[in-house]
Amino acid sequence: MKKYFEFALDNIVKFGDTDIFPFPIENHLFYDKRTEAVDLLLEMYANFGTYINDVSPMFDNMLAAAGYTGFRWATQIDPIWNAYYLGLVLSISEEIEETRIPKEKNNVFSYRIKFDDNEKTIYDTEYGWRKFQEHSLELAKSSDYKYVLLCDISNFYQNVYHHRLENSLAKLNVPEKNIEKNIMDFLQKFSNTKSYGLPIGGQASRILAELLLNRTDKLLRTKEIQFCRFVDDYHIFAKTEQELYSDLLYLSKKLIENEGLSLQKSKTRIITTEEFIQTSIINVEEGENTKNIFAISLKYDPYALTAQEDYEKLKEEIEKLDILTVLSQELNKTRVHTNLMKKVINSLKYLETLKIENAVNALLNNIDILFPVLPNLMILFDNVFEKLTQETQNKMQELIRELINKSSYLMKIELNITYALRILSKMYSDENEITILKVFDSTESELIRRDIILIMAKWNATHWISDMKNRYSSMTAWEKRSFILASYKLGDEGKHWRDHTRFQFNKFDLLYRDWISSRVQIPGWEFPI
């Protein structure tokens, strides 16, 4: 198990524990204390029954925007337990991949396992959403098919039945049966003893979800149904509408019978291949410049031996594109093209400083129409903050405070607040402190309260940290760990408190304590949030 826990930690450090939430401070802990973290994960594996009950995993569920009026559920798992969960699943992921329809059959394009020990990636980069769309377009253009069935599973991750997943795991014939049991016990904790649901946002759940749908994939192939799937999205091709209605009936029946899942009625439709071609997201990218934006790869590894050369090359490619024109065109719409705007936003940080400044001001002036991409926007602000003028920095901070204090619809989603707090943390001011403490007192989110404790420590707000000592016993486990870190800002007062309280610390707490005690000794080091 050691190599899988190591790989899990390395993947998390490099890419984060989800693609939805801001990176937690634990990413730095896992990097600095990798050996100790692996040892703790191995101890959890050896004494799973004790840890799952005595130091139970925590989960914070939040809504994330999916377009202007749609939402999806997302889960932040306690980072240490997330690493454990991922390590367990990685240990059986190659067996899961072996049971799936081979990649070269071009049926299933989501999360195909292919470990890269150098890049610390889990999946085959040749397969993914883009290839799913490209192959679907290729099938539509062939003379073999005249119609396409488009459908996806309703609330897929939330409705995964545990006993069906357990059956799929049992059929893998993995020698160490405790891995299967550990996974199922962990999921029971997540679902609060309900018999369904996977945490959404992390790599482990994605792999398990693919295992669950594998049976349906194989049944479709035995019926010689021409289909492409990416996660819960299906494209099915046939010569006649009658064939597709038959295929739809078969797919619906097997999903309900075997997995307890159903298709979304509102998104299920049959169209001609001509209409599919015309409306393909690949083909509707208007203009050559827009197509180039979609085509460019923004993957950049700052840890690579050629990092500087790779960065300069990427900057050159971005500079050749008229990003600001595309941005202006999108901001003049009443609703932005979500996928295009995400790509544009992610590209802006590679521009020259003056162009970044102009782009950020344009985004700030039009923030109301950027609701579906607000997390991407906040990540950009975080990345380029130091490059901005004082005037733009102040404008950004003032706007974010106003959105929070006036309960703007942009901040009704707690996920957006988690990102907004990271921007406010970059500058201390009385106004910022008052705003984030209002959030602290009003939210029930353990994740947000955890982050605010760390922000107050970053700001050296010893008056507040000292007062919080009196509330330590009523804090949640996440808050307690953050407070242990924050207590180092109190000097002797903090040391006295830790000495007095250390008997309450569990193994997780002690790992945090030992990590921060070594970091605060470094001149100029500050809390990485």
NORHU-V302776 format. One record per residue. N is the residue number from 0. RES is the residue in one letter. D_FIRST is the distance of its C-alpha to the first C-alpha in Angstrom with 2 decimals. Layout:
n={N/N}
res={RES/RES}
d_first={D_FIRST/D_FIRST}
//
This chain:
n={0/1/2/3/4/5/6/7/8/9/10/11/12/13/14/15/16/17/18/19/20/21/22/23/24/25/26/27/28/29/30/31/32/33/34/35/36/37/38/39/40/41/42/43/44/45/46/47/48/49/50/51/52/53/54/55/56/57/58/59/60/61/62/63/64/65/66/67/68/69/70/71/72/73/74/75/76/77/78/79/80/81/82/83/84/85/86/87/88/89/90/91/92/93/94/95/96/97/98/99/100/101/102/103/104/105/106/107/108/109/110/111/112/113/114/115/116/117/118/119/120/121/122/123/124/125/126/127/128/129/130/131/132/133/134/135/136/137/138/139/140/141/142/143/144/145/146/147/148/149/150/151/152/153/154/155/156/157/158/159/160/161/162/163/164/165/166/167/168/169/170/171/172/173/174/175/176/177/178/179/180/181/182/183/184/185/186/187/188/189/190/191/192/193/194/195/196/197/198/199/200/201/202/203/204/205/206/207/208/209/210/211/212/213/214/215/216/217/218/219/220/221/222/223/224/225/226/227/228/229/230/231/232/233/234/235/236/237/238/239/240/241/242/243/244/245/246/247/248/249/250/251/252/253/254/255/256/257/258/259/260/261/262/263/264/265/266/267/268/269/270/271/272/273/274/275/276/277/278/279/280/281/282/283/284/285/286/287/288/289/290/291/292/293/294/295/296/297/298/299/300/301/302/303/304/305/306/307/308/309/310/311/312/313/314/315/316/317/318/319/320/321/322/323/324/325/326/327/328/329/330/331/332/333/334/335/336/337/338/339/340/341/342/343/344/345/346/347/348/349/350/351/352/353/354/355/356/357/358/359/360/361/362/363/364/365/366/367/368/369/370/371/372/373/374/375/376/377/378/379/380/381/382/383/384/385/386/387/388/389/390/391/392/393/394/395/396/397/398/399/400/401/402/403/404/405/406/407/408/409/410/411/412/413/414/415/416/417/418/419/420/421/422/423/424/425/426/427/428/429/430/431/432/433/434/435/436/437/438/439/440/441/442/443/444/445/446/447/448/449/450/451/452/453/454/455/456/457/458/459/460/461/462/463/464/465/466/467/468/469/470/471/472/473/474/475/476/477/478/479/480/481/482/483/484/485/486/487/488/489/490/491/492/493/494/495/496/497/498/499/500/501/502/503/504/505/506/507/508/509/510/511/512/513/514/515/516/517/518/519/520/521/522/523/524/525/526/527/528}
res={M/K/K/Y/F/E/F/A/L/D/N/I/V/K/F/G/D/T/D/I/F/P/F/P/I/E/N/H/L/F/Y/D/K/R/T/E/A/V/D/L/L/L/E/M/Y/A/N/F/G/T/Y/I/N/D/V/S/P/M/F/D/N/M/L/A/A/A/G/Y/T/G/F/R/W/A/T/Q/I/D/P/I/W/N/A/Y/Y/L/G/L/V/L/S/I/S/E/E/I/E/E/T/R/I/P/K/E/K/N/N/V/F/S/Y/R/I/K/F/D/D/N/E/K/T/I/Y/D/T/E/Y/G/W/R/K/F/Q/E/H/S/L/E/L/A/K/S/S/D/Y/K/Y/V/L/L/C/D/I/S/N/F/Y/Q/N/V/Y/H/H/R/L/E/N/S/L/A/K/L/N/V/P/E/K/N/I/E/K/N/I/M/D/F/L/Q/K/F/S/N/T/K/S/Y/G/L/P/I/G/G/Q/A/S/R/I/L/A/E/L/L/L/N/R/T/D/K/L/L/R/T/K/E/I/Q/F/C/R/F/V/D/D/Y/H/I/F/A/K/T/E/Q/E/L/Y/S/D/L/L/Y/L/S/K/K/L/I/E/N/E/G/L/S/L/Q/K/S/K/T/R/I/I/T/T/E/E/F/I/Q/T/S/I/I/N/V/E/E/G/E/N/T/K/N/I/F/A/I/S/L/K/Y/D/P/Y/A/L/T/A/Q/E/D/Y/E/K/L/K/E/E/I/E/K/L/D/I/L/T/V/L/S/Q/E/L/N/K/T/R/V/H/T/N/L/M/K/K/V/I/N/S/L/K/Y/L/E/T/L/K/I/E/N/A/V/N/A/L/L/N/N/I/D/I/L/F/P/V/L/P/N/L/M/I/L/F/D/N/V/F/E/K/L/T/Q/E/T/Q/N/K/M/Q/E/L/I/R/E/L/I/N/K/S/S/Y/L/M/K/I/E/L/N/I/T/Y/A/L/R/I/L/S/K/M/Y/S/D/E/N/E/I/T/I/L/K/V/F/D/S/T/E/S/E/L/I/R/R/D/I/I/L/I/M/A/K/W/N/A/T/H/W/I/S/D/M/K/N/R/Y/S/S/M/T/A/W/E/K/R/S/F/I/L/A/S/Y/K/L/G/D/E/G/K/H/W/R/D/H/T/R/F/Q/F/N/K/F/D/L/L/Y/R/D/W/I/S/S/R/V/Q/I/P/G/W/E/F/P/I}
d_first={0.00/3.78/5.63/5.36/6.34/8.66/10.02/10.62/12.51/14.35/15.43/16.64/18.49/20.21/21.04/20.84/19.11/21.92/24.92/27.26/27.13/27.86/25.01/24.25/24.62/20.93/20.45/22.36/20.52/17.10/18.89/20.73/18.17/14.95/13.87/14.98/13.37/9.82/10.87/12.24/9.32/7.46/10.95/11.33/8.54/10.34/13.63/13.40/16.98/18.42/16.98/17.76/21.28/22.10/20.62/20.75/19.70/22.80/24.02/27.10/28.68/31.38/33.63/33.44/36.49/36.56/39.99/43.00/43.08/39.70/36.59/32.98/30.58/27.71/25.04/23.71/20.65/20.12/18.24/15.56/15.02/15.20/12.30/10.27/11.90/11.33/7.57/7.75/10.52/9.35/6.81/10.24/12.58/13.66/14.65/16.50/18.24/19.37/21.15/23.03/26.45/26.23/26.71/29.90/31.58/31.84/31.42/28.25/27.64/25.12/21.53/21.06/17.59/17.83/15.36/17.38/15.69/19.01/19.93/16.50/17.76/16.12/19.33/22.11/24.84/27.50/27.01/27.70/30.56/33.03/32.61/32.87/36.19/37.38/36.81/38.47/41.38/41.60/41.86/44.45/46.53/46.62/49.65/47.61/47.14/49.51/47.55/44.16/42.52/40.54/38.46/35.32/33.60/34.82/32.37/29.46/26.43/28.43/29.43/26.25/26.57/23.56/24.62/25.05/21.60/20.28/22.37/20.97/17.35/18.60/20.25/17.16/16.75/12.98/12.70/10.41/13.13/11.81/9.84/13.39/14.96/12.93/13.90/17.43/17.91/16.97/19.47/22.00/21.96/22.51/25.37/26.87/26.71/28.32/27.05/26.68/25.45/22.51/22.19/23.97/23.23/19.49/17.37/15.21/18.51/19.95/17.46/17.97/21.67/21.86/20.45/23.13/25.94/25.06/27.33/30.22/29.74/30.09/33.08/34.79/34.45/35.90/38.86/39.25/39.04/38.67/36.18/33.89/31.26/29.41/27.35/30.18/33.09/34.86/37.63/39.44/42.31/45.35/48.98/50.51/50.04/50.44/47.40/45.33/46.57/45.48/42.02/41.79/42.74/40.15/37.28/38.37/38.70/35.28/33.50/35.43/35.23/31.60/29.85/32.43/32.78/35.99/37.31/39.00/42.71/43.82/41.65/42.36/45.15/46.56/48.10/49.62/47.77/50.44/49.58/45.86/46.59/48.87/46.51/43.27/41.51/41.42/45.18/46.27/45.14/48.75/49.98/48.71/47.46/45.32/43.86/42.97/41.21/39.02/38.44/37.36/33.71/32.93/29.52/29.58/26.90/28.25/25.69/26.76/28.93/31.73/31.31/34.99/36.34/34.19/35.38/39.00/38.82/37.42/40.20/42.77/41.65/41.75/45.16/46.60/45.97/48.41/45.79/48.33/50.66/47.99/47.06/50.75/51.19/48.32/49.55/52.98/51.65/51.53/47.96/45.62/43.66/40.21/38.13/40.70/40.97/37.23/37.40/40.51/39.13/35.99/38.37/40.78/38.86/39.46/43.25/45.77/46.16/49.48/48.20/45.20/47.71/49.87/47.00/45.62/49.14/49.60/46.36/47.39/50.80/49.38/46.38/47.72/47.07/43.52/42.02/39.47/38.07/38.40/34.73/35.01/38.28/36.93/34.11/36.90/38.98/36.14/35.63/39.36/40.69/41.51/43.41/45.76/49.13/49.69/51.77/49.06/46.46/48.89/49.66/45.99/45.48/48.69/47.85/44.43/46.03/48.73/46.37/44.52/47.69/49.60/46.77/46.89/45.34/43.00/41.51/41.59/38.00/35.76/33.29/36.20/36.90/33.41/34.18/37.78/36.86/34.92/38.20/40.30/38.06/39.22/42.71/43.89/47.12/48.75/48.64/44.91/44.24/46.49/44.85/41.22/42.23/44.04/40.84/39.00/41.65/41.81/38.23/35.93/32.86/30.36/29.01/32.55/33.47/30.34/31.36/34.96/34.18/32.44/35.43/37.85/36.01/36.17/39.89/40.30/41.86/42.08/44.77/42.45/39.35/41.49/42.88/39.44/38.62/40.85/38.70/35.27/35.11/35.72/33.12/29.99/26.61/26.33/29.86/29.31/26.52/28.78/31.65/29.90/29.64/33.23/34.56/34.35/37.28/39.42/39.61/40.81/41.04/37.35/36.48/38.66/37.07/33.49/34.63/36.30/33.42/30.37/30.15/29.34/26.32/22.85/19.65/19.49/23.15/22.84/20.31/22.90/25.73/24.45/23.75/27.20/29.00/28.02/28.92/32.30/33.48/33.50/37.04/37.37/33.85/33.89/31.59/29.87/30.95}
//
